[in-house]
Amino acid sequence: MTELDVVLPTVPEGQQFQLALDARIDWERPAGSNPWKVGMAEWLRREGKTIIGNGPPRARTMLDLHIPRFTEMASYSFLLKTHLSSPWGLANHDPDYTVAGHARQARRFLDYAGVLTSYVWPSDPEVPTFQPLMYPITPVELRAGMVLGEERILTNRSGRYGWPDGSQADVYVINAQGRCVSKPQTRTVREDGRRLIEVRMPGDHFAILVRNPDG
């Protein structure tokens, strides 16, 4: 994996923009409606309402409100546009709404450092799904194949994972059918003085490491 250095373009005051996949300004326009949007968001919060946005923010005033925002998935690469706000994607790229279909999308989301949420119940809802294991999550680091959050780590790649304080974790490996593997291949290792959790799994699996500081 290589790291990409992104230099954000300068946008004139009062303009808003969308970041293209190669860090160019895709388009810009006057942000005249932002005061109204900010006022509405603040009023809803005072009223105790939950606010969720559709699409990444295109102005710093909206970004600074820290509203959770998802993106719809006409293309998996759309997740790249969410990285400056919340790397959250709606599971509507594939019409297969079984648990296995959601698991397949969750793996692909992680290729772009994105977290899946669904808005349609799986067609086999009597089966416990993996999605409750993925939340809550507060992302602090994004990499291809991994979202490291304060509460948990999501990854679709074998490797060694952990937190700066060496917290232990309860590890759940999800197979291609969207089911938890009964005996995941994991072990605790030391690397440069840090305690990490090594996870080994096939390419059609992904893992959820739920932080357990007292473990």
Phi, psi and omega in degrees: 000135176250149179267141181253123175274116182254122175256114183287137179289159176278127180245129181302149177304137179086002177253157173231156186213164172243134182277120177285169187293340177255023174070019171274163170284116181287314173197162178217155180201161178300139182263048187293334182274355185298318178303321178294316181297317179297315179299319178295317179298317180294321178295316179299321179293320177298330179277001178078022182271155175267133181244129175229133182258155176249111181098150181293151178293149181243013177212145182298327179299325178283321178300320183291348176283345178055047175272128174301131183224133176254170172234146176279153198248060170299328175219141178299330181294346177300336179298333180297331181284351181266354191293341178272356179232265177230120184283072192232127182235147178271133186280062178238021176284328187235128181284004177278101185261026171281169176300319179296321179296318177294323179296320179298317178293321179301319178297316181292323176303318183293334173304328181253022178056048180236154180252132183275141164224145180249154177240005177234133177297143173304152180289351175238062189291347179290346180271126176303133182259168182279344190299321177300335179288342185274352186229154356285158176215132176245096185297135176235345179208134181239132175218160177302118179091001185207141168236115177264118178245167178298324186263337184196166177238134175246132181208147175248018183228140174296148180162193180246131187225155177177184181242159183304328182273005178073023181303145171280174181210151168270123189254129176239122176255127185255128183272185184295338178272359181082017181256151176288131174291135185291324181228080181294149179274096181223156173202155177267132182229165174247132180220115183054040178082356180261144174273123180234162178246120180269130181237130176238131183201158176294166184291341179262019177247166167215165187234148175237117179254109182267120186298135181222082185302333182267002184285000000 
